[in-house]
Amino acid sequence: MKRAIPLTLVLVGGLAAAATAPARPAPEPLPHPAAAPPAGQAPASALPAAPQVRIFNTVKTKLAEGRRVVGGTVSTPDPEVYCAMANAGFDFIWIEMQHSPITYAEAAQMIWACRDAPAIPFIRVPDATEGDIQKATDIGALGIIVPMVDDVAKIRNAVAFAHYPPMGKRSQGGGQYGAIWGRDYREAANENVMIVAMIESPAGVEIAEQIAAEPGVDVVFAASSDLGSFTGLRQGDDAYEALVTRIVDATLGAGLTLGGPLAWMSSREGYGFFQGPSATSLLRTGARIVLQEADPCFGVPAGVAPVEGEDPCQAP
């Protein structure tokens, strides 16, 4: 809760300040990873330098530097709300399309409205279909969050749909991605688009090692609420914790980033990618803070003294 307050305060003022936020600085290009040379071929040091690929997904660079990232959740199609969140200090915005009526046209307007905001747009797609992922990437999302991964084929297809050949089979067509991320988007996209695999059920836990070993997966996310919903278990139960531990071990063992709810940032080790509160939750919290600062008796039942021996809330 201590982390949420400053973010909330920025959100309350962000609706007015979003348009004047500073533009996202252009990151330095990173070297393209080079594959090991075949037998009999000269080592990489004796070959021409590998081409550099511009990395503009700051979430990827932060994670590579060992930093943790937090995303604010947006489930309403209001560009002003999106801009307030995108300029509030979050590393990325979790655009919620699995559990909201947001359309791709609305999501495109939101991303475009604050295309220079520092927070990177990630979309939790309704499903890992080719059409969903094609639209999400075409409108400028640099992160594809895949829900309900309970078979390897689902996440394997998601990786293929999100990446251009030769890594995948994403079709090259129209969209606002180039206007947002630059004319070299086609050449750099595969190194910037990230895939987040959500494990939400016991079936997903059973194949956690396979999910984490799948090429192209960047983050494996332990969905705390759904794990409880599918099993009837509560956090702290031995059986629940055994499920989470298996996800943790599989993810970290594969060298991937481990994701979870923001509440786990201070209570569990090994996590680096967090889903933060929703915009409506932060708006509600921010409103309460403003009212409490203006009136120390706000929310205090009549006749209850905030400080022992005093009752400033009692009417004279």
N, C-alpha and C positions, 0 to 999 in steps of 0.2 A: 504493500500500500504506500510506502514511503516514496517509491519511484513514480507511482501513478499521479501524485498530486501535482508535481511541476508540469507534467505533460498535460494534465487537465487544465491548469491555469493558462497554458499557451493556447489550448483549444478554444477556451472561452473568448480570448482576444483574437484568435486566428481568423475568425470569419471576416473581420475587418482588415486584417493585415495580410491575408493570403496573396493578394495581387502584388504586394510590394516586396515579397520575400526574395532574397538573393538567388540568382540562378545557380544551378548545380555546376560546380567546377568540372572541367574536363579532366578525367583521370589520365595518368600516364599509360602508354601502351605497355603491355606485358609480353614477354616472349612466348611464342607458340610452343607448346610442349613437343619435344622431339622424340620420336620413337627410337628404340635401340636399333643399331644398324644390323643388317643380315650378316651371316657368317661370310668372312672374306672381304667385307666392305670396310673402308677406312672409318675410324671413329669419328664422332660428330665434330670434334675439334678440328679435324682436317677437312671438313666439308664447308661449303658456303653457309653463312649464318642463316638460321631459320627465319622465315618471315615473321614480323611482329604483328600481333593482332591487338587492336585497340580494345581495352576492357572498360566499358562504360557502366557495367552493373556493379555499383559500389557495394552491394551486399556481398557479392563474390569476393571482392578485394578485401573487405573487412574480415570475412571469415578466413581468408588466406593469411591474414595478419594475426590470426588468433583472437580476434575480437568477437564479442557476442552481439547479436542483432535482435531487434524487437520490432514487430510489425503491429500497427494499429488496424483494427478491423472496421471495415465500412460495409454496411449492408443496405444503405439507402442511396438512391440514384441522384442525389443532389450534388452538383459540382462544387457548391460552396462548402458543403460538409467535407467533401473529399479534399478540397484545397486546404481547409483548416487542419485536417489530420495530416496531410502530406507535408505541411510546413510546421508541424508541432514538435518535431524532433525525433520522430520515428525513423528507423532505418528503411523500412518498406511499409507499404500499405497492403493489407490482406483484403482484397476485394472479394466479398462473399457472394458467390453466385450459385452455390449448392443449396443454401438455405435462405435465399431471398429471391424476390421477383425481378432483380436487376437484369436488363437485357444487354446484349453486346453493343447495341447502339448507344444505350445510356452509359455503359462502362467506357466506351470510346470517348464520349463527350467529357466524362469525368477526368480521364487520363489526359486528354488534350487541354482541358482547362488549366491544369497545373503541370504542364509538361516539363517545366524547368524546376519544379520542386525537388528538394533533396531526397525525399522518400521514393524508393523504386516501386513501381506497380507490380504486384503479384496477384494472380487470380486463382481462387479455388473454383475450378471448373465444375459444372454439374456432374459430369462424368468424363471418362478418359476417351471420348470419341474423337475421331479425326476432325469432324466439324467444329466441335467445341474448342479443341486445342488450336486449330488453324485460325479461328476467329480471335481467340485470346492473344495469340502472338501477333497477328496482323494489326490489332489495335494498339500494340505497344507493350504488352506485358512482358517482363523479363523473368518472371517466375511463374511456373505452372504448378499449382498445388493439386495433387491427385487424391481425391477422397476414396475411402473404402478399398484399399489395395489388399485383396485377399487371394489373388493369384498372380503368378509371375507374368503371364501374358499381358495383363492389364497395364502394368508399369512399363513393360518392354515396349508395348505399342505406344504408350504416352511419350516415351523418349523418342521413338521414331517420328511421331507426328509433330513433335516440337522442334526437330532439327532438320536442316537442309541436308541433301546428299553431299558427301557420301556417308555421313554419320546416320542420317535418317531419311525420311521420305516426305518432308514438308514441301508443299507446293509453293512456288514463288508466284505471288499475285499482287493485287492491290492492297492498300492499307496505309495507315498513318505511321507505321513503324519507322520508315525512312526519314520522314519529316521530324520525328522526335529524336531519333538516335543517330542520324547522320547518313551520308551517301554511301558509306562503306558498310552499311548494316548487313548486307548479304554475306560479305566476307567475314564479318566478325560475329554474326548472330550465334553460331554454334558454340562459341566460347563464352557467351554472355547469358544465354537462356538457361535457367536453372530448373531442375525438377525436384519437387518435394513429394515424397511418398508417405501418405498417412496410413498408419496401422491402427485400426479401430476395433478389431474383433479378434477372438481367439484364432480364427482361420488365418488372419494376417500374421499373428504372432508365430504360428506354426511354420511359416515360410519366411520369417524375418531375415534369416541368414541369406536366403536366395534373393530377397528384395535388395538387401544391402550390397550384394555382390553384382547386381545388374549394372552394366556399364551405362553411364549417362545419368544415374541417380546421384543427386548432390546432398540431399537431406532426407533422413528418415524421421518422421514425426510420430511420437507416442501420443495418441489422442486419449487423454485421461478420462474425459467424461464418457465417451462411447465405449471404452474398455469396461467401465463400470456398468453402462447400460446393457451391453451384450452379455455380461456375466452375472449381474446382480451383486457384484462385489464392491467393496468400498476401499478407498485408498487406505493403506495400512494393513489390510487383510493380507495374510501370507500368500494366498493364491493370487491376489491382485498384484502384489509386489513381484511375484515370480514372473508374471507376464511382462511387466515393465522391465525387469532385469534382463529378460531375454532380448527385448528390443534394444536395450542399452548395449549389451555385450555384442550383439550382431552388428550394430551400427558403428560403434567405436572400433570394433575389431576389423572392420572393413575400411577404416580411415575416413568415414563420412561424418558429416555434421549431424548431431542429434538435436531434434526439435521437441518442444513441449509447450505447455501453457506458461504464461508469464509468472504465475504463482510458484512455479518450480525453480525460478531463477535463483532464489535465495535459500531454497531448502534441499535441492538435489544437485549433485555434481555431474559434470560431463556434458551439460546441455549448452548449446550455442545459438539456437534459433528459436525464437519465442513468438507465440501469438499473444498480442496485447488485447486490452479491452476494446469494446465496440465504441463507436462514436456516440451512440445514444447513452451508453453507460457513463462515458466521460462527461457528456453534457449534463446529465443528472447530477453527477458528483460535483462538477464545477458550479452548478447553480446552488447547490447546498453550501459550498464553501463561501460563495459570494454573500449569501443570505446570513450565514453564521458570522462572517466578519462584520457585516453591517448591524446585526442585532444579536448580542450574546445570548439572548433568551430564545432565539429561534429554535424550535423543536423541543424546548424544555417544557414538560408538562406543568401546568399551573400548580403552584404550591411546592414545587421541587426546587431546592436551593442548589445551584451549581457548585458553590463553595460552602463547606460546613460553617454554620453560624451566620451566613449571609443569604439573603433572598432578594437579589436585585430584580428578579422577574415578577415579584409580587406587586400587584397594582396598589398604588397609594390609597 
